[in-house]
Amino acid sequence: MKTRKIMILISTMIGALSMNSCVSIPKGATAVSPFDTEKYLGTWYEIARMDFRFERNLNNTTATYSVNADGSIKVYNRGYNYTTKKWSDVTGKAKFVDNPTVARLKVSFFGPFYSGYNVIALDKDYKYALVAGNNLSYLWILCREKTIPDNVKQDYLKIAEKLGFNTSALIWVQHDK
């Protein structure tokens, strides 16, 4: 009887962790495939994002991706907090959800908790990316440079709107540092 209670407790804990460790993709969205990890590595400038607490008040935000010794992806995010006048950074890791040729990853900055990182649009030269999180509350437009051509911006906004994202809520990031 005691063993059964312990097993139920362990099962409940695992269930709770998996619910907090959501790595889904928004309904109707499809991750880019084929995906070339090597071409995606390097620094990306954040052009726009949905606001959320870990990036609140940040401008000049970048994400730099490299490969860790264990084969996972090192994620280094950096930004300038314009209210505190200080740079902020965080390092995490990402792993592919299934196949590394499909741009569906799970990323963690805080221990065993992962969130979805889904590249849903990407140009052939890997210069512009549209990234969705787990749901319609997380969206990023990324570019290899500090600005993005208007036609690419409009194309990515149309894709996001078609999926149900509220693009009027996007924060357009300044790169002035």
N, C-alpha and C positions, 0 to 999 in steps of 0.2 A: 504494500500500500504506500509506504514512504517513497519507494522508487517511482511509482506511478505519479505521485505529486511532484517529484523533482522533474520528471520528464515533461509534465504539463507546464511547469514553470519555465523550463528551458524552451519549450515550443512557443510559449507566449512571448518570451523575450526575443527569440529569433523573429517571430512575426512582427513584433513592434519595431525592431531594427530594420526589417525589410520595408515596412511602411514608411519609415523616416528616411529611407535610402532610395528614393524614387528615381528611376532611370528611364522613364517613359519618353515618348515623343508625342507632340500634339496631334490630335486626330486630323487625318488628311495629309499630314506632312510626311515626306519621304526623305530619308538621309541620302546624301550624294553617294553614288556608286557607279563606276569604280572610283575609289579614293586612294590617293597616293600620300602616305604619311610623310615621306621624305620631302615632298614638295610643299606640304603644309607647315612644316617646322619653320622656326624663325620668329621674327617679331611682327605682330599685327597691331595696328592702331585702331582703337575703338572709335568709330564714327558716330554711332548712336546706340542707345540701349534703353530698355525698360528700367525704370528706377527700382532699386531694391536696397536694403539696408547695408549690404557690404560694400556698395559702391556709391553710397549717398554722398553728395558734395564733392565728388571727384571729377576732375578734368585731366587732360593730358594722359589718359589711360591707355596702357598697352598690355598686351598679353604676349609672352614669349614662350615658345614651345621647343623642347629638346627631348632627347631620349635618355631615360635613366638607365643605370647599369642592369636593372632587372627587366628591361624592355618596355616598361610603362613610359608614359609621356610626362615629362616634368612641365608643370604649368607655373609660370612666374608672372603674376599680375602686379602692375604698378600704376599709381595715379597720384595726382597732386590734389590734396584737400584744400579747396579755396577758402574754407572758413577757418581752419586751423593754421593755414599757411605752412603745411608740412607734407612731405611725401609719405605715401603709405604703400606697403607692398605685402604680398602674401605668396607663398609657394605651396603648390598642391601637386597632385598627380592624377593622371587620367588613364583609363584602360578602355579598350574596345569592349562593347557590350557583347558582340558576337564575332564577326569576321573583320579583320583589319582593312579589308577593301571596301567596307561600308562605313561611312562617317557618322556612326552612332557610338558615342563614348559615354562613359560615366566618369565624373570628375569629383575629387574630394579635396577639401582644404582642411577638414576637421575630422580626423580619425576615420572611423569606419563608415561615415555617412557620405553617400554619393548622390550626385544630381545628374540629370541628363544633360548632355552636350551634343547637339545634333546639327551637323552642318547640312542645311537644307537647300542651299544654293551656293555655287562656286564657279567662277569662270575657269576656262581651260588653262590659263596661265597662273592660277592660284594667287591672284592679286586682290580679289574681292570675295568676301564670304558673308553669307547670311546664316546665323546660328540661332537655333531655338533651344530653349531649355525643356523642362518636363511638360510645361503647359503654356497657355497663352499669356502668362505673366512674365515670361523670360524670353527676351529677343535681343540680339546684337547684330549690328552691321559692322563688319571689320574690313580693313584695307591695309595694304602694305605701305601706304603713304598716309600723310596726315589729312588728306582730302580725297574725296571720291567723285568721279565724274557724275554729273547730274543724271545722265541716262541710266547708269548702273543703279544709282540711288532710287530712281523712279521704278525701275524694274523690280528691285528688291522690296520696295514698299508695296507694290501690287501683289507680289507673291505673299507677303505677310498678311495683307488685308484679305486676300482670298481665303487664307487659312483661319481668319477670324481675329487676328491681332488688332488691337486698337493702336494704330500707328500714330495717332495724334498724341498719345502718351509718351512717345519716344523722347528721350533727352538727347540733344545733339551736342556732342562732346567738343569742347574747345581744346585746341592744341597750340598753346602759346608759350610754353616753357621749354 
